């Protein structure tokens, strides 16, 4: 895992979206879109066939984000399977 500090918010979002082969740790304040970007990243991995649904793990530290990811991932699962 490499350590990269994005210079702007858009740079950080682009890195999350495009650096699919990299392991990332995303740290940002509440309400900044971390969960949304993570779900979008998972969607890209699944759509590109880089992993199957059973091969993806996402970790979060709040119940709210976990609920949002669960809901979004159910939609993704129904779309991709």
C-alpha positions in Angstrom: 0.0 0.0 0.0 1.4 3.4 -1.0 0.7 6.6 0.9 -0.7 9.3 -1.3 -2.0 12.7 -0.1 -4.3 14.2 -2.6 -3.8 17.9 -3.1 -7.5 18.8 -3.7 -10.9 17.2 -3.0 -11.3 16.4 -6.7 -7.8 14.8 -6.8 -8.8 12.6 -3.8 -12.2 11.6 -5.4 -10.4 10.8 -8.7 -7.9 8.6 -6.9 -10.7 6.7 -5.1 -12.5 6.2 -8.5 -9.5 5.4 -10.7 -6.8 3.7 -8.5 -8.7 0.4 -8.5 -5.6 -1.7 -8.1 -4.4 0.2 -5.1 -5.4 -0.3 -1.5 -6.6 3.0 -0.1 -7.4 4.4 3.3 -9.8 7.3 3.1 -9.9 9.7 6.0 -12.2 12.7 5.8 -14.8 14.6 8.0 -18.4 13.4 8.4 -20.7 14.2 5.5 -18.0 14.5 2.8 -19.0 11.6 0.7 -16.7 8.8 1.8 -19.4 6.1 1.7 -20.7 7.3 -1.7 -17.2 7.1 -3.2 -16.6 3.7 -1.6 -19.8 2.3 -3.0 -19.0 3.8 -6.5 -15.6 2.1 -6.2 -17.2 -1.3 -5.4 -19.6 -0.9 -8.4 -16.6 -0.2 -10.7 -14.7 -3.3 -9.5 -17.8 -5.5 -10.0 -18.8 -4.1 -13.4 -15.2 -4.5 -14.7 -15.2 -8.1 -13.5 -12.1 -7.5 -11.3 -13.9 -9.3 -8.4 -17.1 -11.1 -7.7 -19.6 -10.0 -5.1 -18.3 -12.6 -2.6 -14.7 -11.3 -3.0 -15.4 -7.7 -1.9 -15.1 -6.4 1.7 -15.7 -2.9 2.8 -15.0 -1.7 6.3 -16.5 1.3 8.0 -16.7 2.5 11.6 -20.2 3.9 12.0 -23.5 2.1 11.9 -24.9 4.8 9.6 -22.3 4.3 6.9 -22.6 0.5 7.3 -26.4 0.8 6.7 -25.8 3.0 3.7 -23.3 0.5 2.3 -25.6 -2.4 3.0 -28.5 -0.8 1.2 -26.4 0.3 -1.8 -24.7 -3.0 -2.1 -28.0 -4.9 -2.1 -28.9 -2.8 -5.1 -25.5 -3.5 -6.7 -25.8 -7.2 -6.0 -29.2 -7.3 -7.7 -27.9 -5.4 -10.7 -24.6 -7.3 -11.2 -25.7 -10.8 -10.4 
